[in-house]
């Protein structure tokens, strides 16, 4: 059942990363004219899926257990260990950076022409997809070495997010709690990758329970506010 635990955990984490990606895409594309928003969100989500498959294919090609990198003193460091440590450090850095950004005041918007706005949004969507695709790929290769599980989890999560791109993205942008919780989940995965790189195995079901508990507490915290904001 280890493969099932890895698949469930990876689908859950890909959904979390995808939700964060979607929130950023929604925030960026909201400045576009209404007729272009849906098209831009769909294009961004499909582009993110293509990036994820591309990065997964590249990393899967170098995931051989006997692959090593030789240091100047002759010592050999497994390539898998380097991938885990670098991926964990990247996820931790991005998580801390985004949590700080979520707590910072929102920048002022400047009115520009639609043509320049579309070009600027396109570049931001490309950059956002690249960053989150790297994070998604490092999470996938850090939790399992089975390419089939990786591709399946990414495809399932991307399909779900594609169907719910608009409303979910707007909801996430309105709730600061989710802007902190999702990077927090990614920080947990970053710590897990660092532990795995150092030879400390973390049970997959334990990670699932911790993440589910965190999201359950967040939803419980928001639920009374929803009732108070809509009195009978």
Backbone torsions as a table, in degrees:
resi	resn	phi	psi	omega
1	UNK	NA	1.7	-179.8
2	UNK	-62.4	-37.5	-179.9
3	UNK	-66.2	-35.6	178.5
4	UNK	-66.4	-41.6	177.8
5	UNK	-63.4	-42.3	179.2
6	UNK	-63.9	-40.6	-179.6
7	UNK	-65.7	-46.8	-180.0
8	UNK	-62.2	-44.8	-180.0
9	UNK	-63.4	-42.1	-177.2
10	UNK	-69.0	-39.6	176.1
11	UNK	-61.7	-43.4	179.9
12	UNK	-61.9	-44.5	-178.5
13	UNK	-70.6	-38.1	176.8
14	UNK	-64.5	-35.1	174.9
15	UNK	-64.7	-42.3	179.3
16	UNK	-62.6	-46.9	178.1
17	UNK	-64.8	-39.0	179.1
18	UNK	-66.6	-36.4	176.5
19	UNK	-62.7	-41.7	178.4
20	UNK	-64.9	-43.4	176.5
21	UNK	-59.0	-44.4	-179.3
22	UNK	-63.5	-39.4	179.2
23	UNK	-61.3	-42.4	178.3
24	UNK	-66.3	-42.4	179.0
25	UNK	-61.7	-42.5	179.5
26	UNK	-63.9	-42.3	-179.9
27	UNK	-62.0	-39.9	-179.0
28	UNK	-73.2	-45.3	-174.4
29	UNK	-76.9	-14.6	178.4
30	UNK	-61.1	-21.1	179.8
31	UNK	-80.1	-11.5	179.0
32	UNK	-78.7	160.5	171.8
33	UNK	-59.3	151.5	-173.4
34	UNK	-56.0	-37.2	-176.0
35	UNK	-68.0	-18.8	-177.8
36	UNK	-101.0	-11.3	-172.1
37	UNK	-65.7	-51.5	-176.6
38	UNK	-61.6	-44.0	179.4
39	UNK	-61.1	-41.1	-179.2
40	UNK	-67.3	-39.7	179.6
41	UNK	-66.3	-44.0	178.3
42	UNK	-63.5	-44.4	179.4
43	UNK	-62.0	-40.3	179.1
44	UNK	-65.0	-41.1	179.9
45	UNK	-66.5	-42.8	178.4
46	UNK	-66.3	-39.1	177.1
47	UNK	-62.6	-40.1	178.0
48	UNK	-62.4	-40.9	178.5
49	UNK	-62.4	-42.4	178.6
50	UNK	-62.7	-42.9	177.8
51	UNK	-61.0	-42.7	-178.6
52	UNK	-62.7	-46.1	179.0
53	UNK	-63.4	-38.8	179.6
54	UNK	-63.9	-47.3	180.0
55	UNK	-67.0	-38.2	178.0
56	UNK	-62.6	-42.1	178.2
57	UNK	-62.3	-40.4	179.2
58	UNK	-66.8	-43.6	-179.2
59	UNK	-73.6	-33.2	178.0
60	UNK	-62.0	-30.3	-178.7
61	UNK	-70.7	-21.3	-178.1
62	UNK	-112.8	15.9	-176.9
63	UNK	-90.6	20.8	178.7
64	UNK	-63.1	129.6	-177.8
65	UNK	-59.5	-27.8	-177.5
66	UNK	-91.7	3.7	177.0
67	UNK	-73.0	136.3	-177.0
68	UNK	-141.8	157.9	173.4
69	UNK	-115.6	129.0	-176.3
70	UNK	-95.7	129.8	178.7
71	UNK	-83.7	165.6	-179.0
72	UNK	-58.0	-29.9	-179.4
73	UNK	-84.2	5.1	177.3
74	UNK	94.9	-9.5	179.5
75	UNK	-72.1	146.4	-178.8
76	UNK	-108.2	129.4	177.1
77	UNK	-113.2	123.6	179.9
78	UNK	-57.0	137.1	179.3
79	UNK	-61.6	-34.2	178.8
80	UNK	-61.5	-39.1	178.4
81	UNK	-64.6	-40.7	178.9
82	UNK	-63.8	-41.6	179.1
83	UNK	-62.5	-44.3	-179.2
84	UNK	-64.3	-46.8	-177.7
85	UNK	-66.2	-44.6	-179.9
86	UNK	-67.7	-39.5	178.1
87	UNK	-65.2	-42.2	177.9
88	UNK	-63.0	-42.9	178.5
89	UNK	-63.9	-40.3	179.1
90	UNK	-63.1	-45.3	-179.0
91	UNK	-64.7	-41.0	178.5
92	UNK	-63.2	-44.2	-179.3
93	UNK	-62.2	-47.9	-179.2
94	UNK	-63.8	-37.9	-179.3
95	UNK	-64.9	-47.6	179.7
96	UNK	-62.1	-41.1	-179.9
97	UNK	-63.0	-41.4	-177.2
98	UNK	-76.0	-31.8	175.2
99	UNK	-64.5	-42.4	176.9
100	UNK	-64.1	-38.6	178.2
101	UNK	-66.4	-34.8	179.3
102	UNK	-67.5	-29.1	-179.6
103	UNK	-87.9	-10.7	-178.9
104	UNK	-80.7	155.0	177.6
105	UNK	-65.8	148.8	-178.3
106	UNK	-69.8	139.7	178.8
107	UNK	-72.5	157.1	177.2
108	UNK	-74.6	142.2	179.2
109	UNK	-90.5	141.3	179.5
110	UNK	-114.7	131.6	-179.8
111	UNK	-76.3	126.3	177.4
112	UNK	-135.4	171.8	-178.0
113	UNK	-68.3	156.8	-177.5
114	UNK	-62.8	-37.9	-178.8
115	UNK	-64.8	-47.1	178.5
116	UNK	-66.9	-36.3	179.0
117	UNK	-63.5	-44.5	179.7
118	UNK	-62.6	-41.5	178.3
119	UNK	-64.5	-42.9	179.5
120	UNK	-65.4	-42.2	178.6
121	UNK	-64.0	-40.4	179.5
122	UNK	-60.6	-42.6	178.6
123	UNK	-66.6	-39.4	178.8
124	UNK	-66.4	-40.9	178.0
125	UNK	-61.5	-42.5	178.6
126	UNK	-61.6	-46.1	-179.0
127	UNK	-65.3	-43.0	179.6
128	UNK	-61.3	-44.5	-179.6
129	UNK	-64.5	-38.3	178.0
130	UNK	-62.4	-47.3	-177.7
131	UNK	-63.1	-49.0	-177.4
132	UNK	-71.9	-27.5	176.7
133	UNK	-68.8	-39.1	175.5
134	UNK	-62.6	-45.3	179.1
135	UNK	-61.5	-43.4	179.5
136	UNK	-63.1	-42.8	-178.4
137	UNK	-66.9	-43.2	179.4
138	UNK	-63.9	-36.5	176.4
139	UNK	-63.6	-43.8	-177.6
140	UNK	-64.2	-49.7	-176.1
141	UNK	-72.5	-20.1	178.5
142	UNK	-79.5	-22.7	-175.6
143	UNK	-100.5	-19.1	178.6
144	UNK	-154.9	153.2	176.1
145	UNK	-106.4	6.7	-179.1
146	UNK	-91.6	110.6	-179.3
147	UNK	-59.0	-33.7	179.9
148	UNK	-61.6	-42.9	178.3
149	UNK	-64.3	-40.7	180.0
150	UNK	-60.5	-53.5	-177.4
151	UNK	-63.1	-39.8	-179.4
152	UNK	-63.9	-45.9	-178.7
153	UNK	-63.6	-44.2	-179.6
154	UNK	-64.2	-42.3	-178.9
155	UNK	-65.9	-44.5	-179.9
156	UNK	-62.7	-48.1	-178.8
157	UNK	-63.3	-42.0	-179.3
158	UNK	-65.8	-37.9	178.1
159	UNK	-63.6	-42.9	178.5
160	UNK	-62.9	-44.5	-178.0
161	UNK	-67.7	-33.1	-179.7
162	UNK	-64.7	-35.1	-178.7
163	UNK	-76.9	-22.3	-175.4
164	UNK	-121.1	32.7	-170.1
165	UNK	-67.0	-45.1	-172.3
166	UNK	-71.9	-65.4	-175.6
167	UNK	-59.9	-41.6	-178.2
168	UNK	-64.8	-42.4	179.8
169	UNK	-61.6	-41.8	178.9
170	UNK	-66.5	-38.1	178.1
171	UNK	-63.0	-43.8	-179.2
172	UNK	-63.9	-37.1	-179.6
173	UNK	-68.5	-25.3	-179.1
174	UNK	-84.2	-17.3	-175.3
175	UNK	-110.6	107.7	179.8
176	UNK	-63.3	-30.4	-178.7
177	UNK	-58.0	-42.1	179.5
178	UNK	-70.2	-31.3	177.8
179	UNK	-66.0	-22.7	177.8
180	UNK	-95.1	-38.3	-175.4
181	UNK	-66.5	-43.3	-177.2
182	UNK	-66.6	-46.7	173.0
183	UNK	-61.9	-30.3	176.5
184	UNK	-63.6	-40.0	176.2
185	UNK	-64.1	-38.2	178.6
186	UNK	-68.1	-34.5	176.5
187	UNK	-64.1	-37.4	176.6
188	UNK	-61.6	-41.4	177.9
189	UNK	-67.7	-37.7	176.4
190	UNK	-59.9	-43.4	176.2
191	UNK	-63.6	-36.0	177.7
192	UNK	-64.8	-41.9	178.8
193	UNK	-64.4	-39.9	177.0
194	UNK	-63.0	-41.1	178.2
195	UNK	-63.0	-44.2	178.8
196	UNK	-63.1	-38.3	178.2
197	UNK	-65.2	-28.3	178.3
198	UNK	-89.9	3.6	176.3
199	UNK	91.6	10.8	-179.9
200	UNK	-102.3	112.7	-177.2
201	UNK	-83.1	131.9	178.8
202	UNK	-108.5	123.9	-179.5
203	UNK	-59.7	135.3	-177.0
204	UNK	-67.0	-40.9	-178.9
205	UNK	-65.8	-30.7	176.6
206	UNK	-64.5	-40.8	177.4
207	UNK	-63.9	-41.8	179.0
208	UNK	-59.7	-45.2	-178.7
209	UNK	-64.3	-41.8	179.8
210	UNK	-62.9	-46.1	-178.7
211	UNK	-67.1	-42.1	177.8
212	UNK	-62.8	-39.3	178.5
213	UNK	-63.2	-42.5	179.3
214	UNK	-61.5	-46.6	179.8
215	UNK	-69.2	-34.3	177.5
216	UNK	-65.0	-41.6	177.5
217	UNK	-64.0	-38.3	179.2
218	UNK	-64.6	-45.2	179.8
219	UNK	-65.0	-39.9	177.8
220	UNK	-62.4	-37.1	179.4
221	UNK	-68.5	-33.2	-178.5
222	UNK	-84.3	-23.5	-172.9
223	UNK	-60.1	-48.9	179.4
224	UNK	-61.9	-33.5	179.4
225	UNK	-63.6	-37.3	179.0
226	UNK	-63.3	-39.5	178.5
227	UNK	-70.3	-37.7	-179.5
228	UNK	-68.5	-31.1	-178.7
229	UNK	-77.4	-11.0	179.0
230	UNK	-130.9	73.2	-178.2
231	UNK	-65.9	148.7	179.0
232	UNK	-78.5	NA	NA
